[in-house]
Amino acid sequence: MENKDKFETYKILLCDWSTRMNLVAPSTLADIENRHFADSAQLLEYLPDDADIIDLGSGAGFPGVVLAILGRRVTCIESIAKKVSFLTAVKTQLNLDNLTIYHGRVEDYIATMGRGKKTVFTARAFAPLLRILDYVRGRKNELFLLKGAHVREEINAAKQKYNFDFELYRSKTGDGFIINVKNYRPI
């Protein structure tokens, strides 16, 4: 199945399942290609080529499933069983062998992560930056987060508890940002 067909099937599944559960805001279903697919896909420009991706709080699969369709190795972490069922259906229907679904809490998964293999964390609409840093505290992985227009407020709040380096990139699909965080450590 070509990527174009995979995205079309993903869109159909998302619309169908959204009639039964809250996967994305209903107002965004009319513009899935831009609002969800392109928004998630823009991360590819910034992610290291050789890194596996761990998508925190994957929900409907953004950005994790999109990145898997585009060929990256991704683990989606999701604690809500209904959303895990959706992600599993997407993985199966799109035949995404490079996608792993973890049903559980982010902090539980991170506690069991091994060291060595290069991995990066991604997230979209998951949690404020400060809470994400609390989850990944003690890890050396880079973060690539899709954030809204108020990202500077999140940075200022996180700087009260953590020292970290970051780069901000303007979103190509909306008024938000991509923030790349590295070298984070508690104050």
Phi and psi in degrees as GROMACS dihedral restraints (atoms count N, CA, C in turn):
[ dihedral_restraints ]
;  ai    aj    ak    al  type     phi  dphi    fc
    3     4     5     6     1   -70.7    20    10
    4     5     6     7     1   156.8    20    10
    6     7     8     9     1   -57.3    20    10
    7     8     9    10     1   -38.9    20    10
    9    10    11    12     1   -58.4    20    10
   10    11    12    13     1   -42.7    20    10
   12    13    14    15     1   -68.9    20    10
   13    14    15    16     1   -36.8    20    10
   15    16    17    18     1   -63.2    20    10
   16    17    18    19     1   -44.1    20    10
   18    19    20    21     1   -64.9    20    10
   19    20    21    22     1   -37.6    20    10
   21    22    23    24     1   -65.6    20    10
   22    23    24    25     1   -42.4    20    10
   24    25    26    27     1   -65.1    20    10
   25    26    27    28     1   -42.0    20    10
   27    28    29    30     1   -58.4    20    10
   28    29    30    31     1   -44.5    20    10
   30    31    32    33     1   -60.9    20    10
   31    32    33    34     1   -44.7    20    10
   33    34    35    36     1   -61.8    20    10
   34    35    36    37     1   -46.0    20    10
   36    37    38    39     1   -61.4    20    10
   37    38    39    40     1   -44.0    20    10
   39    40    41    42     1   -61.4    20    10
   40    41    42    43     1   -45.9    20    10
   42    43    44    45     1   -64.8    20    10
   43    44    45    46     1   -42.9    20    10
   45    46    47    48     1   -64.5    20    10
   46    47    48    49     1   -52.3    20    10
   48    49    50    51     1   -66.4    20    10
   49    50    51    52     1   -28.7    20    10
   51    52    53    54     1   -67.7    20    10
   52    53    54    55     1   -16.6    20    10
   54    55    56    57     1   -74.5    20    10
   55    56    57    58     1   -17.9    20    10
   57    58    59    60     1  -110.4    20    10
   58    59    60    61     1   -18.2    20    10
   60    61    62    63     1  -152.2    20    10
   61    62    63    64     1   161.6    20    10
   63    64    65    66     1   -85.5    20    10
   64    65    66    67     1    92.4    20    10
   66    67    68    69     1   -93.8    20    10
   67    68    69    70     1   -45.6    20    10
   69    70    71    72     1  -140.4    20    10
   70    71    72    73     1   164.6    20    10
   72    73    74    75     1   -60.9    20    10
   73    74    75    76     1   129.2    20    10
   75    76    77    78     1   -53.2    20    10
   76    77    78    79     1   -32.8    20    10
   78    79    80    81     1   -66.5    20    10
   79    80    81    82     1   -17.4    20    10
   81    82    83    84     1   -90.7    20    10
   82    83    84    85     1    -7.9    20    10
   84    85    86    87     1   -67.6    20    10
   85    86    87    88     1   -24.0    20    10
   87    88    89    90     1   -73.9    20    10
   88    89    90    91     1   -16.8    20    10
   90    91    92    93     1  -134.1    20    10
   91    92    93    94     1    47.6    20    10
   93    94    95    96     1   -57.9    20    10
   94    95    96    97     1   -41.8    20    10
   96    97    98    99     1   -58.1    20    10
   97    98    99   100     1   -45.2    20    10
   99   100   101   102     1   -85.4    20    10
  100   101   102   103     1   -50.6    20    10
  102   103   104   105     1   -65.1    20    10
  103   104   105   106     1   -34.5    20    10
  105   106   107   108     1  -115.5    20    10
  106   107   108   109     1   -50.5    20    10
  108   109   110   111     1   -71.1    20    10
  109   110   111   112     1   -55.2    20    10
  111   112   113   114     1   -65.6    20    10
  112   113   114   115     1   -37.8    20    10
  114   115   116   117     1   -59.3    20    10
  115   116   117   118     1   -44.1    20    10
  117   118   119   120     1   -71.6    20    10
  118   119   120   121     1   -42.4    20    10
  120   121   122   123     1   -64.0    20    10
  121   122   123   124     1   -26.1    20    10
  123   124   125   126     1   -62.6    20    10
  124   125   126   127     1   -18.1    20    10
  126   127   128   129     1   -63.2    20    10
  127   128   129   130     1   -28.6    20    10
  129   130   131   132     1   -53.3    20    10
  130   131   132   133     1   -33.3    20    10
  132   133   134   135     1   -62.5    20    10
  133   134   135   136     1   -25.5    20    10
  135   136   137   138     1  -109.3    20    10
  136   137   138   139     1   -21.1    20    10
  138   139   140   141     1   -73.5    20    10
  139   140   141   142     1   138.8    20    10
  141   142   143   144     1   -61.2    20    10
  142   143   144   145     1   138.5    20    10
  144   145   146   147     1   -62.2    20    10
  145   146   147   148     1   -32.2    20    10
  147   148   149   150     1   -96.3    20    10
  148   149   150   151     1     7.4    20    10
  150   151   152   153     1   -97.3    20    10
  151   152   153   154     1   140.9    20    10
  153   154   155   156     1   -77.9    20    10
  154   155   156   157     1   153.4    20    10
  156   157   158   159     1  -114.0    20    10
  157   158   159   160     1   133.8    20    10
  159   160   161   162     1  -115.6    20    10
  160   161   162   163     1   113.0    20    10
  162   163   164   165     1   -95.1    20    10
  163   164   165   166     1   115.3    20    10
  165   166   167   168     1   -82.5    20    10
  166   167   168   169     1   127.8    20    10
  168   169   170   171     1    57.5    20    10
  169   170   171   172     1    60.2    20    10
  171   172   173   174     1   -65.0    20    10
  172   173   174   175     1   -28.3    20    10
  174   175   176   177     1    57.7    20    10
  175   176   177   178     1  -115.8    20    10
  177   178   179   180     1   -84.6    20    10
  178   179   180   181     1     3.4    20    10
  180   181   182   183     1   103.5    20    10
  181   182   183   184     1    20.4    20    10
  183   184   185   186     1  -109.3    20    10
  184   185   186   187     1   123.6    20    10
  186   187   188   189     1   -92.5    20    10
  187   188   189   190     1    -3.5    20    10
  189   190   191   192     1   -54.1    20    10
  190   191   192   193     1   -51.7    20    10
  192   193   194   195     1   -65.5    20    10
  193   194   195   196     1   -40.4    20    10
  195   196   197   198     1   -58.7    20    10
  196   197   198   199     1   -45.2    20    10
  198   199   200   201     1   -66.0    20    10
  199   200   201   202     1   -34.3    20    10
  201   202   203   204     1   -67.2    20    10
  202   203   204   205     1   -41.9    20    10
  204   205   206   207     1   -58.5    20    10
  205   206   207   208     1   -36.4    20    10
  207   208   209   210     1   -82.5    20    10
  208   209   210   211     1     7.6    20    10
  210   211   212   213     1   104.0    20    10
  211   212   213   214     1    -0.4    20    10
  213   214   215   216     1   -85.7    20    10
  214   215   216   217     1   153.8    20    10
  216   217   218   219     1   -83.6    20    10
  217   218   219   220     1   121.0    20    10
  219   220   221   222     1  -133.8    20    10
  220   221   222   223     1   139.3    20    10
  222   223   224   225     1  -113.7    20    10
  223   224   225   226     1   121.7    20    10
  225   226   227   228     1   -97.1    20    10
  226   227   228   229     1   125.8    20    10
  228   229   230   231     1  -104.5    20    10
  229   230   231   232     1   124.7    20    10
  231   232   233   234     1  -147.0    20    10
  232   233   234   235     1   132.9    20    10
  234   235   236   237     1   -95.7    20    10
  235   236   237   238     1   -16.4    20    10
  237   238   239   240     1   -90.9    20    10
  238   239   240   241     1   120.2    20    10
  240   241   242   243     1   -56.5    20    10
  241   242   243   244     1   -41.7    20    10
  243   244   245   246     1   -62.6    20    10
  244   245   246   247     1   -38.6    20    10
  246   247   248   249     1   -71.9    20    10
  247   248   249   250     1   -34.3    20    10
  249   250   251   252     1   -63.2    20    10
  250   251   252   253     1   -40.0    20    10
  252   253   254   255     1   -61.2    20    10
  253   254   255   256     1   -42.6    20    10
  255   256   257   258     1   -62.7    20    10
  256   257   258   259     1   -49.5    20    10
  258   259   260   261     1   -59.5    20    10
  259   260   261   262     1   -39.4    20    10
  261   262   263   264     1   -65.5    20    10
  262   263   264   265     1   -40.6    20    10
  264   265   266   267     1   -62.8    20    10
  265   266   267   268     1   -42.4    20    10
  267   268   269   270     1   -63.1    20    10
  268   269   270   271     1   -47.7    20    10
  270   271   272   273     1   -56.6    20    10
  271   272   273   274     1   -45.5    20    10
  273   274   275   276     1   -67.3    20    10
  274   275   276   277     1   -49.7    20    10
  276   277   278   279     1   -66.3    20    10
  277   278   279   280     1   -31.6    20    10
  279   280   281   282     1   -94.1    20    10
  280   281   282   283     1    -2.1    20    10
  282   283   284   285     1    53.7    20    10
  283   284   285   286     1    53.6    20    10
  285   286   287   288     1   -95.1    20    10
  286   287   288   289     1    86.0    20    10
  288   289   290   291     1   -68.9    20    10
  289   290   291   292     1   -18.0    20    10
  291   292   293   294     1   -88.8    20    10
  292   293   294   295     1     8.5    20    10
  294   295   296   297     1  -115.5    20    10
  295   296   297   298     1   127.1    20    10
  297   298   299   300     1  -113.6    20    10
  298   299   300   301     1   136.4    20    10
  300   301   302   303     1  -109.2    20    10
  301   302   303   304     1   124.5    20    10
  303   304   305   306     1  -110.3    20    10
  304   305   306   307     1   118.2    20    10
  306   307   308   309     1   -93.6    20    10
  307   308   309   310     1   103.7    20    10
  309   310   311   312     1   168.3    20    10
  310   311   312   313     1  -175.2    20    10
  312   313   314   315     1   -85.0    20    10
  313   314   315   316     1   148.2    20    10
  315   316   317   318     1   -56.0    20    10
  316   317   318   319     1   -47.0    20    10
  318   319   320   321     1   -64.5    20    10
  319   320   321   322     1   -32.1    20    10
  321   322   323   324     1   -68.9    20    10
  322   323   324   325     1   -43.4    20    10
  324   325   326   327     1   -62.8    20    10
  325   326   327   328     1   -47.3    20    10
  327   328   329   330     1   -61.7    20    10
  328   329   330   331     1   -36.0    20    10
  330   331   332   333     1   -63.8    20    10
  331   332   333   334     1   -24.7    20    10
  333   334   335   336     1  -100.1    20    10
  334   335   336   337     1    -1.9    20    10
  336   337   338   339     1   -65.6    20    10
  337   338   339   340     1   137.6    20    10
  339   340   341   342     1   -81.4    20    10
  340   341   342   343     1   174.9    20    10
  342   343   344   345     1  -108.1    20    10
  343   344   345   346     1   166.2    20    10
  345   346   347   348     1   110.6    20    10
  346   347   348   349     1   -63.1    20    10
  348   349   350   351     1   -67.7    20    10
  349   350   351   352     1   135.8    20    10
  351   352   353   354     1   -72.4    20    10
  352   353   354   355     1   119.5    20    10
  354   355   356   357     1  -132.1    20    10
  355   356   357   358     1   152.5    20    10
  357   358   359   360     1  -127.9    20    10
  358   359   360   361     1   154.2    20    10
  360   361   362   363     1  -101.0    20    10
  361   362   363   364     1   138.3    20    10
  363   364   365   366     1  -124.8    20    10
  364   365   366   367     1   160.2    20    10
  366   367   368   369     1  -164.9    20    10
  367   368   369   370     1   152.1    20    10
  369   370   371   372     1  -147.6    20    10
  370   371   372   373     1   124.7    20    10
  372   373   374   375     1    56.0    20    10
  373   374   375   376     1    40.0    20    10
  375   376   377   378     1  -103.2    20    10
  376   377   378   379     1   -58.6    20    10
  378   379   380   381     1  -162.4    20    10
  379   380   381   382     1   161.1    20    10
  381   382   383   384     1   -62.3    20    10
  382   383   384   385     1   155.3    20    10
  384   385   386   387     1   -52.4    20    10
  385   386   387   388     1   -44.0    20    10
  387   388   389   390     1   -57.4    20    10
  388   389   390   391     1   -45.5    20    10
  390   391   392   393     1   -67.6    20    10
  391   392   393   394     1   -37.7    20    10
  393   394   395   396     1   -62.5    20    10
  394   395   396   397     1   -43.5    20    10
  396   397   398   399     1   -62.8    20    10
  397   398   399   400     1   -36.1    20    10
  399   400   401   402     1   -61.2    20    10
  400   401   402   403     1   -40.9    20    10
  402   403   404   405     1   -64.2    20    10
  403   404   405   406     1   -42.5    20    10
  405   406   407   408     1   -96.8    20    10
  406   407   408   409     1     5.7    20    10
  408   409   410   411     1   -49.1    20    10
  409   410   411   412     1   134.2    20    10
  411   412   413   414     1    89.7    20    10
  412   413   414   415     1    -8.3    20    10
  414   415   416   417     1   -92.0    20    10
  415   416   417   418     1   163.8    20    10
  417   418   419   420     1  -113.0    20    10
  418   419   420   421     1    10.3    20    10
  420   421   422   423     1   -75.2    20    10
  421   422   423   424     1   148.1    20    10
  423   424   425   426     1   -78.9    20    10
  424   425   426   427     1   154.2    20    10
  426   427   428   429     1  -113.4    20    10
  427   428   429   430     1   138.5    20    10
  429   430   431   432     1  -128.8    20    10
  430   431   432   433     1   101.6    20    10
  432   433   434   435     1  -115.9    20    10
  433   434   435   436     1   134.8    20    10
  435   436   437   438     1   -87.4    20    10
  436   437   438   439     1   116.9    20    10
  438   439   440   441     1  -125.3    20    10
  439   440   441   442     1   160.0    20    10
  441   442   443   444     1   -83.0    20    10
  442   443   444   445     1  -170.6    20    10
  444   445   446   447     1   -64.9    20    10
  445   446   447   448     1   -19.6    20    10
  447   448   449   450     1   -97.3    20    10
  448   449   450   451     1    27.9    20    10
  450   451   452   453     1   -60.9    20    10
  451   452   453   454     1   -33.7    20    10
  453   454   455   456     1   -64.1    20    10
  454   455   456   457     1   -34.3    20    10
  456   457   458   459     1   -64.8    20    10
  457   458   459   460     1   -39.9    20    10
  459   460   461   462     1   -65.4    20    10
  460   461   462   463     1   -39.3    20    10
  462   463   464   465     1   -62.8    20    10
  463   464   465   466     1   -47.0    20    10
  465   466   467   468     1   -61.1    20    10
  466   467   468   469     1   -40.8    20    10
  468   469   470   471     1   -65.3    20    10
  469   470   471   472     1   -42.3    20    10
  471   472   473   474     1   -68.0    20    10
  472   473   474   475     1   -32.6    20    10
  474   475   476   477     1   -67.1    20    10
  475   476   477   478     1   -14.7    20    10
  477   478   479   480     1   -72.1    20    10
  478   479   480   481     1   -23.1    20    10
  480   481   482   483     1  -119.5    20    10
  481   482   483   484     1   -23.5    20    10
  483   484   485   486     1  -131.5    20    10
  484   485   486   487     1   146.5    20    10
  486   487   488   489     1   -96.1    20    10
  487   488   489   490     1   138.6    20    10
  489   490   491   492     1  -164.4    20    10
  490   491   492   493     1   155.6    20    10
  492   493   494   495     1   -97.4    20    10
  493   494   495   496     1   146.8    20    10
  495   496   497   498     1  -152.5    20    10
  496   497   498   499     1   156.2    20    10
  498   499   500   501     1  -128.4    20    10
  499   500   501   502     1   140.2    20    10
  501   502   503   504     1  -111.4    20    10
  502   503   504   505     1   136.2    20    10
  504   505   506   507     1  -126.4    20    10
  505   506   507   508     1   134.0    20    10
  507   508   509   510     1   -68.4    20    10
  508   509   510   511     1   136.5    20    10
  510   511   512   513     1   -63.6    20    10
  511   512   513   514     1   144.0    20    10
  513   514   515   516     1   -90.4    20    10
  514   515   516   517     1    -3.9    20    10
  516   517   518   519     1  -121.5    20    10
  517   518   519   520     1     0.3    20    10
  519   520   521   522     1  -173.1    20    10
  520   521   522   523     1  -161.6    20    10
  522   523   524   525     1   -93.8    20    10
  523   524   525   526     1    11.8    20    10
  525   526   527   528     1   -93.0    20    10
  526   527   528   529     1  -162.3    20    10
  528   529   530   531     1  -141.9    20    10
  529   530   531   532     1   159.9    20    10
  531   532   533   534     1  -106.0    20    10
  532   533   534   535     1   129.5    20    10
  534   535   536   537     1  -115.4    20    10
  535   536   537   538     1   129.3    20    10
  537   538   539   540     1  -104.9    20    10
  538   539   540   541     1   116.6    20    10
  540   541   542   543     1  -113.3    20    10
  541   542   543   544     1   134.2    20    10
  543   544   545   546     1  -147.3    20    10
  544   545   546   547     1   169.1    20    10
  546   547   548   549     1    54.1    20    10
  547   548   549   550     1    43.0    20    10
  549   550   551   552     1   -87.9    20    10
  550   551   552   553     1   140.5    20    10
  552   553   554   555     1  -157.9    20    10
  553   554   555   556     1   147.2    20    10
  555   556   557   558     1   -61.9    20    10
  556   557   558   559     1   150.3    20    10
